[in-house]
């Protein structure tokens, strides 16, 4: 999959999730904003209530998507016989998609009315989604191959060592600019003090200013706009790589902690969801089957 194809793929998944959320919100806005005690008399009640055609369907489809997303990715990741079935990175992205659109549908299944045992499953699902977003950020901070394997520190340092030689050969930049880069790209991590989120914000602000300084230095050399964009993009990737190397051990530790927090919520959600489905079936609630 090329970079362009990958961007289209990811953008499509995001758009499907957003469009699903907005369409259901637009269609049922009047019903969802009606007081719970008065919804029985609303014209859309038979469709949008949790046992209604759309409400029940959203619950069934949403639950199936979550189950497929969780177990599909788990099987691909943990069983060696499936290790060659697609790229792990793309499986993770599809897992995130299914476990994002699934909760959106489950949210509309509840008709924004939470209570009883199912409420525990719902809020566990919300916790899973939020922790999943955090986990995704931590995950991408650890440099990996396209197959999803973590790069070793030696591999990272080798990749970093080739940076200046590629820059000189490909773009024919002068020695003065290379010396300038060599100075500004040496970052003292002690500059970024405070708790984890504050460190991230400070580091990103520093990198933004660093890129501006690099652009100014390049513009003074009368480089074409096309080459300027390519060089800045290449240098930006090096800055990101340096950050990831500096944070490698920290992010690996956070990822371990994240698994400890993420998995229990996912298990609670799945167990109560299965109990909910069994109870619904036993009480005779049916959808289109």
C-alpha positions as a Markdown table, in Angstrom:
| # | Residue | x | y | z |
|---|---|---|---|---|
| 1 | Unk | 0.0 | 0.0 | 0.0 |
| 2 | Unk | 1.5 | 3.3 | -1.1 |
| 3 | Unk | 1.5 | 6.4 | 1.2 |
| 4 | Unk | -1.3 | 8.0 | -0.9 |
| 5 | Unk | -3.4 | 4.8 | -0.8 |
| 6 | Unk | -2.9 | 4.5 | 2.9 |
| 7 | Unk | -4.0 | 8.1 | 3.5 |
| 8 | Unk | -7.1 | 7.4 | 1.4 |
| 9 | Unk | -7.8 | 4.2 | 3.3 |
| 10 | Unk | -7.5 | 5.9 | 6.7 |
| 11 | Unk | -9.5 | 9.0 | 5.6 |
| 12 | Unk | -12.3 | 6.7 | 4.4 |
| 13 | Unk | -12.5 | 4.9 | 7.7 |
| 14 | Unk | -12.6 | 8.2 | 9.6 |
| 15 | Unk | -15.3 | 9.6 | 7.2 |
| 16 | Unk | -17.5 | 6.5 | 7.6 |
| 17 | Unk | -17.4 | 6.8 | 11.4 |
| 18 | Unk | -18.2 | 10.6 | 11.3 |
| 19 | Unk | -20.9 | 10.2 | 8.6 |
| 20 | Unk | -22.6 | 7.4 | 10.6 |
| 21 | Unk | -22.6 | 9.5 | 13.8 |
| 22 | Unk | -23.9 | 12.6 | 12.0 |
| 23 | Unk | -26.6 | 10.8 | 10.0 |
| 24 | Unk | -28.0 | 9.1 | 13.1 |
| 25 | Unk | -27.8 | 12.4 | 15.1 |
| 26 | Unk | -29.5 | 14.4 | 12.3 |
| 27 | Unk | -32.3 | 11.7 | 11.8 |
| 28 | Unk | -33.0 | 11.2 | 15.5 |
| 29 | Unk | -32.3 | 14.7 | 17.0 |
| 30 | Unk | -35.9 | 15.4 | 17.8 |
| 31 | Unk | -36.4 | 12.1 | 19.5 |
| 32 | Unk | -33.1 | 12.1 | 21.5 |
| 33 | Unk | -33.8 | 15.7 | 22.8 |
| 34 | Unk | -37.3 | 14.7 | 23.9 |
| 35 | Unk | -37.7 | 14.0 | 27.6 |
| 36 | Unk | -37.5 | 10.2 | 28.4 |
| 37 | Unk | -41.0 | 10.1 | 29.9 |
| 38 | Unk | -42.5 | 11.6 | 26.7 |
| 39 | Unk | -40.6 | 9.6 | 24.1 |
| 40 | Unk | -43.3 | 6.9 | 24.0 |
| 41 | Unk | -45.6 | 9.4 | 22.3 |
| 42 | Unk | -42.9 | 10.5 | 19.8 |
| 43 | Unk | -43.5 | 9.6 | 16.1 |
| 44 | Unk | -40.0 | 8.0 | 15.9 |
| 45 | Unk | -40.3 | 5.9 | 19.1 |
| 46 | Unk | -41.0 | 2.6 | 17.3 |
| 47 | Unk | -37.8 | 3.1 | 15.2 |
| 48 | Unk | -35.3 | 4.7 | 17.7 |
| 49 | Unk | -36.1 | 3.1 | 21.1 |
| 50 | Unk | -33.6 | 0.5 | 22.2 |
| 51 | Unk | -35.9 | -2.3 | 21.0 |
| 52 | Unk | -37.0 | -0.5 | 17.9 |
| 53 | Unk | -36.0 | -1.3 | 14.3 |
| 54 | Unk | -33.1 | 1.3 | 14.1 |
| 55 | Unk | -32.3 | 1.3 | 17.8 |
| 56 | Unk | -32.1 | -2.5 | 18.1 |
| 57 | Unk | -30.3 | -2.8 | 14.8 |
| 58 | Unk | -27.7 | -0.3 | 15.9 |
| 59 | Unk | -27.1 | -2.4 | 19.0 |
| 60 | Unk | -26.8 | -5.6 | 17.1 |
| 61 | Unk | -24.5 | -4.2 | 14.4 |
| 62 | Unk | -22.4 | -2.2 | 16.8 |
| 63 | Unk | -21.9 | -5.2 | 19.1 |
| 64 | Unk | -20.9 | -7.4 | 16.2 |
| 65 | Unk | -18.4 | -4.8 | 15.0 |
| 66 | Unk | -16.8 | -4.5 | 18.4 |
| 67 | Unk | -16.5 | -8.3 | 18.8 |
| 68 | Unk | -15.0 | -8.6 | 15.3 |
| 69 | Unk | -12.6 | -5.7 | 15.9 |
| 70 | Unk | -11.4 | -7.1 | 19.2 |
| 71 | Unk | -11.0 | -10.7 | 18.4 |
| 72 | Unk | -9.9 | -10.2 | 14.8 |
| 73 | Unk | -7.0 | -8.1 | 15.8 |
| 74 | Unk | -6.2 | -10.4 | 18.7 |
| 75 | Unk | -6.1 | -13.5 | 16.5 |
| 76 | Unk | -3.9 | -11.7 | 13.9 |
| 77 | Unk | -1.5 | -10.5 | 16.6 |
| 78 | Unk | -1.2 | -13.5 | 18.8 |
| 79 | Unk | -1.4 | -16.6 | 16.5 |
| 80 | Unk | 1.7 | -17.2 | 14.4 |
| 81 | Unk | -0.2 | -19.1 | 11.7 |
| 82 | Unk | -1.9 | -15.7 | 10.8 |
| 83 | Unk | 1.3 | -13.7 | 10.9 |
| 84 | Unk | 1.4 | -13.4 | 7.1 |
| 85 | Unk | -2.3 | -12.4 | 6.7 |
| 86 | Unk | -2.0 | -8.7 | 6.0 |
| 87 | Unk | 0.2 | -6.1 | 7.6 |
| 88 | Unk | -0.2 | -5.7 | 11.4 |
| 89 | Unk | -0.3 | -1.9 | 11.1 |
| 90 | Unk | -3.3 | -2.0 | 8.9 |
| 91 | Unk | -5.0 | -4.6 | 11.1 |
| 92 | Unk | -4.6 | -2.2 | 14.0 |
| 93 | Unk | -6.1 | 0.7 | 12.1 |
| 94 | Unk | -9.1 | -1.5 | 11.1 |
| 95 | Unk | -9.4 | -2.6 | 14.7 |
| 96 | Unk | -9.5 | 1.0 | 15.8 |
| 97 | Unk | -12.1 | 1.8 | 13.1 |
| 98 | Unk | -14.4 | -1.1 | 14.1 |
| 99 | Unk | -14.0 | -0.3 | 17.8 |
| 100 | Unk | -14.9 | 3.3 | 17.1 |
| 101 | Unk | -17.9 | 2.9 | 14.9 |
| 102 | Unk | -19.2 | 0.0 | 17.0 |
| 103 | Unk | -19.5 | 2.2 | 20.2 |
| 104 | Unk | -21.1 | 5.0 | 18.1 |
| 105 | Unk | -23.9 | 2.5 | 17.1 |
| 106 | Unk | -24.2 | 1.2 | 20.6 |
| 107 | Unk | -24.5 | 4.8 | 21.9 |
| 108 | Unk | -27.5 | 5.3 | 19.6 |
| 109 | Unk | -28.9 | 1.9 | 20.6 |
| 110 | Unk | -29.1 | 3.1 | 24.2 |
| 111 | Unk | -31.1 | 6.2 | 23.0 |
| 112 | Unk | -28.9 | 8.1 | 25.5 |
| 113 | Unk | -30.6 | 6.4 | 28.4 |
| 114 | Unk | -28.3 | 4.6 | 30.7 |
| 115 | Unk | -29.1 | 2.5 | 33.7 |
| 116 | Unk | -28.9 | -0.9 | 35.3 |
| 117 | Unk | -26.2 | -3.5 | 34.7 |
| 118 | Unk | -25.8 | -2.5 | 31.0 |
| 119 | Unk | -24.7 | 1.0 | 32.1 |
| 120 | Unk | -21.5 | -0.7 | 33.6 |
| 121 | Unk | -20.9 | -2.2 | 30.2 |
| 122 | Unk | -21.5 | 1.1 | 28.4 |
| 123 | Unk | -19.2 | 3.1 | 30.6 |
| 124 | Unk | -16.6 | 0.4 | 30.4 |
| 125 | Unk | -16.9 | 0.7 | 26.6 |
| 126 | Unk | -16.3 | 4.5 | 26.9 |
| 127 | Unk | -13.3 | 3.8 | 29.1 |
| 128 | Unk | -12.0 | 1.3 | 26.5 |
| 129 | Unk | -12.5 | 3.9 | 23.7 |
| 130 | Unk | -10.7 | 6.7 | 25.6 |
| 131 | Unk | -7.9 | 4.4 | 26.7 |
| 132 | Unk | -7.7 | 3.2 | 23.1 |
| 133 | Unk | -7.0 | 6.7 | 21.9 |
| 134 | Unk | -4.3 | 7.2 | 24.5 |
| 135 | Unk | -2.9 | 3.8 | 23.7 |
| 136 | Unk | -2.8 | 4.6 | 19.9 |
| 137 | Unk | -0.7 | 7.7 | 20.7 |
| 138 | Unk | 1.7 | 5.8 | 22.9 |
| 139 | Unk | 1.9 | 3.0 | 20.3 |
| 140 | Unk | 2.9 | 5.3 | 17.4 |
| 141 | Unk | 5.6 | 6.9 | 19.5 |
| 142 | Unk | 7.5 | 3.6 | 19.4 |
| 143 | Unk | 9.3 | 3.3 | 16.0 |
| 144 | Unk | 8.3 | 0.2 | 14.1 |
| 145 | Unk | 8.7 | -1.6 | 10.8 |
| 146 | Unk | 5.7 | -1.6 | 8.4 |
| 147 | Unk | 4.9 | -5.1 | 9.8 |
| 148 | Unk | 4.6 | -3.7 | 13.3 |
| 149 | Unk | 7.8 | -5.0 | 14.8 |
| 150 | Unk | 9.5 | -2.6 | 17.2 |
| 151 | Unk | 12.9 | -1.3 | 15.9 |
| 152 | Unk | 15.8 | -1.9 | 18.1 |
| 153 | Unk | 17.9 | 1.0 | 19.4 |
| 154 | Unk | 20.8 | -0.1 | 17.1 |
| 155 | Unk | 18.5 | 0.0 | 14.1 |
| 156 | Unk | 17.2 | 3.4 | 15.1 |
| 157 | Unk | 20.7 | 4.8 | 15.5 |
| 158 | Unk | 21.8 | 3.3 | 12.1 |
| 159 | Unk | 18.8 | 5.0 | 10.5 |
| 160 | Unk | 19.7 | 8.3 | 12.2 |
| 161 | Unk | 23.3 | 8.0 | 11.1 |
| 162 | Unk | 22.3 | 7.9 | 7.4 |
| 163 | Unk | 20.4 | 11.2 | 7.8 |
| 164 | Unk | 23.1 | 13.7 | 6.9 |
| 165 | Unk | 24.6 | 11.7 | 4.1 |
| 166 | Unk | 21.2 | 11.3 | 2.4 |
| 167 | Unk | 20.6 | 15.0 | 2.9 |
| 168 | Unk | 23.9 | 16.0 | 1.2 |
| 169 | Unk | 23.7 | 13.5 | -1.6 |
| 170 | Unk | 20.0 | 14.0 | -2.5 |
| 171 | Unk | 19.7 | 17.8 | -2.1 |
| 172 | Unk | 23.3 | 18.9 | -2.5 |
| 173 | Unk | 23.2 | 21.2 | 0.6 |
| 174 | Unk | 26.3 | 23.1 | 1.7 |
| 175 | Unk | 28.5 | 22.2 | 4.7 |
| 176 | Unk | 27.4 | 25.4 | 6.5 |
| 177 | Unk | 23.8 | 24.3 | 6.5 |
| 178 | Unk | 24.7 | 20.8 | 7.6 |
| 179 | Unk | 26.7 | 22.3 | 10.5 |
| 180 | Unk | 23.7 | 24.5 | 11.4 |
| 181 | Unk | 21.4 | 21.4 | 11.5 |
| 182 | Unk | 23.9 | 19.4 | 13.5 |
| 183 | Unk | 23.8 | 22.2 | 16.2 |
| 184 | Unk | 20.0 | 22.8 | 16.3 |
| 185 | Unk | 19.0 | 19.1 | 16.2 |
| 186 | Unk | 20.9 | 18.3 | 19.4 |
| 187 | Unk | 18.0 | 18.6 | 21.9 |
| 188 | Unk | 18.4 | 18.6 | 25.7 |
| 189 | Unk | 15.5 | 16.7 | 27.1 |
| 190 | Unk | 16.0 | 18.5 | 30.4 |
| 191 | Unk | 14.4 | 21.5 | 28.7 |
| 192 | Unk | 11.0 | 19.8 | 28.9 |
| 193 | Unk | 10.1 | 19.6 | 32.6 |
| 194 | Unk | 6.8 | 18.7 | 34.2 |
| 195 | Unk | 4.3 | 15.9 | 34.0 |
| 196 | Unk | 3.9 | 13.7 | 30.9 |
| 197 | Unk | 1.3 | 15.8 | 29.0 |
| 198 | Unk | 3.1 | 19.1 | 29.7 |
| 199 | Unk | 6.4 | 17.5 | 28.4 |
| 200 | Unk | 4.6 | 16.5 | 25.1 |
| 201 | Unk | 3.2 | 20.1 | 24.7 |
| 202 | Unk | 6.6 | 21.7 | 25.4 |
| 203 | Unk | 8.4 | 19.3 | 23.0 |
| 204 | Unk | 5.9 | 19.9 | 20.2 |
| 205 | Unk | 6.1 | 23.7 | 20.6 |
| 206 | Unk | 9.9 | 23.4 | 20.5 |
| 207 | Unk | 9.7 | 21.3 | 17.3 |
| 208 | Unk | 7.4 | 23.7 | 15.6 |
| 209 | Unk | 9.8 | 26.6 | 16.3 |
| 210 | Unk | 12.7 | 24.4 | 15.2 |
| 211 | Unk | 11.0 | 23.8 | 11.8 |
| 212 | Unk | 10.5 | 27.5 | 11.4 |
| 213 | Unk | 14.2 | 28.2 | 12.0 |
| 214 | Unk | 15.1 | 25.5 | 9.5 |
| 215 | Unk | 12.7 | 27.0 | 6.9 |
| 216 | Unk | 14.2 | 30.5 | 7.4 |
| 217 | Unk | 17.7 | 29.1 | 7.0 |
| 218 | Unk | 16.8 | 27.2 | 3.8 |
| 219 | Unk | 15.0 | 30.3 | 2.3 |
| 220 | Unk | 18.1 | 32.3 | 2.6 |
| 221 | Unk | 19.8 | 29.9 | 0.2 |
| 222 | Unk | 17.3 | 30.5 | -2.6 |
| 223 | Unk | 16.1 | 26.9 | -2.8 |
| 224 | Unk | 13.1 | 26.2 | -5.0 |
| 225 | Unk | 9.7 | 25.7 | -3.3 |
| 226 | Unk | 9.5 | 22.1 | -4.4 |
| 227 | Unk | 12.9 | 21.2 | -3.0 |
| 228 | Unk | 12.1 | 23.3 | 0.1 |
| 229 | Unk | 9.0 | 21.2 | 0.9 |
| 230 | Unk | 10.9 | 17.9 | 0.4 |
| 231 | Unk | 13.9 | 19.0 | 2.6 |
| 232 | Unk | 11.6 | 20.3 | 5.4 |
| 233 | Unk | 9.6 | 17.0 | 5.3 |
| 234 | Unk | 12.8 | 15.0 | 5.5 |
| 235 | Unk | 14.1 | 17.0 | 8.4 |
| 236 | Unk | 10.8 | 16.9 | 10.2 |
| 237 | Unk | 10.9 | 13.1 | 10.0 |
| 238 | Unk | 14.3 | 13.2 | 11.5 |
| 239 | Unk | 13.1 | 15.5 | 14.4 |
| 240 | Unk | 10.2 | 13.1 | 15.1 |
| 241 | Unk | 12.6 | 10.1 | 15.0 |
| 242 | Unk | 14.9 | 11.9 | 17.5 |
| 243 | Unk | 12.0 | 12.5 | 19.8 |
| 244 | Unk | 10.9 | 8.8 | 19.6 |
| 245 | Unk | 14.4 | 7.6 | 20.4 |
| 246 | Unk | 14.6 | 9.9 | 23.4 |
| 247 | Unk | 11.2 | 8.7 | 24.6 |
| 248 | Unk | 11.7 | 5.1 | 23.7 |
| 249 | Unk | 12.1 | 3.5 | 27.1 |
| 250 | Unk | 9.5 | 5.8 | 28.7 |
| 251 | Unk | 6.9 | 4.9 | 26.0 |
| 252 | Unk | 7.6 | 1.2 | 26.3 |
| 253 | Unk | 7.0 | 1.5 | 30.0 |
| 254 | Unk | 3.7 | 3.5 | 29.5 |
| 255 | Unk | 2.6 | 0.9 | 26.9 |
| 256 | Unk | 2.9 | -1.9 | 29.5 |
| 257 | Unk | 0.9 | 0.2 | 32.0 |
| 258 | Unk | -1.7 | 0.9 | 29.4 |
| 259 | Unk | -2.3 | -2.8 | 28.7 |
| 260 | Unk | -2.9 | -3.3 | 32.4 |
| 261 | Unk | -5.6 | -0.6 | 32.3 |
| 262 | Unk | -7.1 | -1.3 | 28.9 |
| 263 | Unk | -7.7 | -5.0 | 29.0 |
| 264 | Unk | -9.9 | -5.2 | 32.2 |
| 265 | Unk | -12.3 | -2.6 | 30.9 |
| 266 | Unk | -12.5 | -4.5 | 27.6 |
| 267 | Unk | -13.2 | -7.8 | 29.4 |
| 268 | Unk | -15.9 | -6.2 | 31.6 |
| 269 | Unk | -17.5 | -4.6 | 28.5 |
| 270 | Unk | -17.6 | -7.9 | 26.6 |
| 271 | Unk | -18.8 | -10.1 | 29.5 |
| 272 | Unk | -21.7 | -7.8 | 30.4 |
| 273 | Unk | -22.5 | -7.3 | 26.7 |
| 274 | Unk | -22.8 | -11.1 | 26.2 |
| 275 | Unk | -25.0 | -11.3 | 29.4 |
| 276 | Unk | -27.2 | -8.5 | 28.0 |
| 277 | Unk | -27.6 | -10.3 | 24.6 |
| 278 | Unk | -28.5 | -13.6 | 26.4 |
| 279 | Unk | -31.1 | -11.9 | 28.6 |
| 280 | Unk | -32.6 | -10.0 | 25.6 |
| 281 | Unk | -32.9 | -13.3 | 23.6 |
| 282 | Unk | -34.5 | -15.1 | 26.6 |
| 283 | Unk | -37.1 | -12.4 | 26.9 |
| 284 | Unk | -38.0 | -12.8 | 23.3 |
| 285 | Unk | -36.8 | -9.5 | 21.8 |
| 286 | Unk | -36.1 | -10.0 | 18.1 |
| 287 | Unk | -34.8 | -7.7 | 15.4 |
| 288 | Unk | -35.1 | -8.9 | 11.7 |
| 289 | Unk | -34.7 | -12.6 | 12.6 |
